[in-house]
Amino acid sequence: MKMGFALTGSFCTFEKVLPVLHTLVGQGVMVTPILSFHAGSFDTRFGSAAEWRKKLEQVTGNTVIDSIEGAEPIGPKALFDILVVAPCTGNTVAKLAHGITDTPVTMAVKSHLRGERPVVLAVSTNDALSGSASNLGTLFNRKHYYFVPLRQDAPDTKPRSLVADMERIPKTVQAALNGKQIQPMFLSPLQ
């Protein structure tokens, strides 16, 4: 299987995604990393952009796609069987819901969908149950979008926040390749 794996700016979630990439590559999946402009250039308390780029390229054995021009051929050349966006921020969800294509990740999704192939979103945003709710609803009802099961990550301190259970990405991918949404889509909050 050939997979595009895009990361957007929910930097606190990157560490949860790395083991998933190891698992997928270990299963023989050919993974190409894709970084949004922010994910590919911001240094944060969770690590530098250069460190994350190096880790992604070491795990996958492929060069990161980090430009709109680099992402545009994904659809016309049918580069991937499936595209995963993990983490997928509220900002990216909004852009996808409204057809805004101004980052490598949104271009990758737009280009990939051109071929009617599945896109898996692993949402991680503090405003999922407020500002991003309508955008999530829009994408829940669009063809070819599938969601990694979500849960409230800190309901007492961040009551509107949802984060995908990154460990469920491989099962979500398998279901999406068969045209099915993994269930249950909403999980109990983390305790």
N, C-alpha and C positions, 0 to 999 in steps of 0.2 A: 504494500500500500504506500502511496505517496501522499504526504500530509504537509500542508502549510501550518505553521504554529506561530500565531501572532501574539505579541505582548503589548499591552498599553500601560498607561502610567499609574496603575495601582501597585506601587513599588513594594508595599508591605506584603504583597501576595506572591512576589517572585519566588521566594524561598519555597513556597508550597508547590509551585509549578515545576521546579527543577527535577524532583524525584519522578514526576509523571513523565517528563521527557526521557529520563533514564529508562523507565519501564517501557515506553513506546519503542524506543530505539532497540532495547533488548528483545522486543517481540518481532524485530525485523522491519519496523516501519521506517521508511525513508522520510525524515523530518527536515524541513527547511524553516529556519527561524525568520520571523518578520518582526521588526520593531517600529512602533510609532515614533514620531519625531521626539516626543518627550522621553519615552522609554529608552531610546537610543542615544540620548544626549545629556540627560540630567544625572548629576551625582547627588545621591541622597544618603541619609543615615543608614539605608539598607544596602549600600554599596555604590561603587562608581559605575558609570555607563560602560566604561572600557572593561571593567571586571565582568559585568554581566554579559557583554558581547562575547568576551573570551570564553566564558563558561558555556554559553549557548552553542558556540561554534565547536567547542571541544566535545560536548555531549552529542551533538547531531552530526558532526563531520561536514557540515555545510556552512557556507558563507551567509551571513545575515542579509536579508533584503531590508533596506532602510531608506528607500526613496520611492516617490510616486512613480517615477520612470521605471524603477526596478520591479514594482508590483504590477504594472499595467499588463505585461505579457502573460500573467498567470492564467487568465481565462482563455484568450485566443490560442495559447499553446497547450491548454489543458494540462497544466503542470501538476495539479493535485487532484486526488480523489475526494479529499475532504479538507476543509480549512477550519482550524480551531482558533478562537480568540480567547486567550486566558492569561491574565485577567482581562476582562472587558469592562472598562470604566463606564460610568454614567454618561460621560462626554461622548465616548464612542457609540454607545447605545443611541444617544440622541442623533448623532450624525448619520448612523445607519437608518434610523427610523425616518429621517427627513431627506435622505438621498444626498448628503453632503460628502463629497469625496475630496478631502484636502490633506490626507495623511497617507503614509504607506499602507497602514492597516485598512483604512476605509477603501482605498483603491484596490487592495488585495481582495476584500470581500466583494466589492462591486464587480471586479473582473472575474472572480471565481463563480459568482452567481450567474454570470452570462452563460455558462455551460450547464445551468440547472443542477449544479452539484451542491451537496449539503455544507452548511456552515454551522459550527457548534460554538455557542457563546457561553463562557464561564464568567458570569457577571460578578463584579466586586465594586460596590458603590455605597456610599453612606446615605444617598438620597433615593434609594430604590423604591421605597414606600411613600415617597413624596414627589419631588421634582422629576424623577426619572420614571415614575409609575406609568404615565401615559405612553411614553416611548417604549417601555417594555411591553405594554399591552399591544402596541402596534406591531412589534416584532413577533410576539406570541402568535399573532394571526397572519403572519406572512409565510408563504411557501418557502421551503428549503432552510429555514432557521430552526435550530434545535438547541435546547438549553440544558446545561449541566445542572442537576438539582441544587436548589438554593436553600439557604437558611438565614435566620437572623444570627449575626455573629456576636452581638452584645445587646440584647433587647433592653436591658435596664439603662445602659449608658448611651446606646445609639439605636433608639427604637425604630428608625426608618432605614437602617442599614441592612443590606443583604449581601451575602458572599456565597459563591458556588463552592460545593464540596469538590475540590480539585482532584481528589483521589478517584472520583467517579467519571473523570474525563474518558478513560478508555472504554468503559461500558456505554457511555453516552455516544461516543464515536461509533461503536458497533451498532447501536440501535439506529442512529442517524443514517448510517450506510444502508440500512434496511427500510428507511423511510418512516421510522418510528421515534416518538419522543419517549425517553426513559421516564419511568414513573417510580415512586411519586416525585413530582417536580418540586414540591416544597417539603422540606425536612423540619424536624423539631429543632428549636434553637440550640446552639452550643451551650453546654452547662459549665 
